[in-house]
């Protein structure tokens, strides 16, 4: 709850309560519970693990308007890919980055996220403990622009200052088709 209160609340305070929000890699759906308690009504959690989706549904049974889907974000196509005003990732990108196929999966993930974020006013909120703000900004710069870097606790080690987590809110850019 502290993570939400310190880092997410300020970002979603200007989002209309009926705008669609998706939590990618939702786990037990706790973030969506907090959003539902704040009055958000168009909430979706996706996770590739069926056991996580089952747990999230059980834990959040008092919020029937939260939809939980078992879906691999890297493989979703067609109707499974819906536009959302806010896409939240609190660790999925980090997990993908650690996989044996991370070189191709990271690019596929970036493209999938871009296809999910509403290009008109939507944004992608990414929290990472493995990547710096600069690394995230560079990697996503072909499809997103930085909207906001959320404040986080900083530390110094070996004369270098870092963060406990990098949280960046990105806005999608409009893709230009070849020959346009």
Secondary structure, DSSP 8 states (H G I E B T S, - for coil): -HHIIIIIHHHHTTS-TTS-EEEET-TT-HHHHHHHHTT---EEEEES-HHHHHHHHHHTTT-TTEEEEE--TTT--GGG---BSEEEESSHHHHHHTSTTHHHHHHHHHHHHHHHB-TTT-EEEEEESSS-HHHHHHHHTTTEEEEEE----EEEETTEEEES-EEEEEEE-----TT-
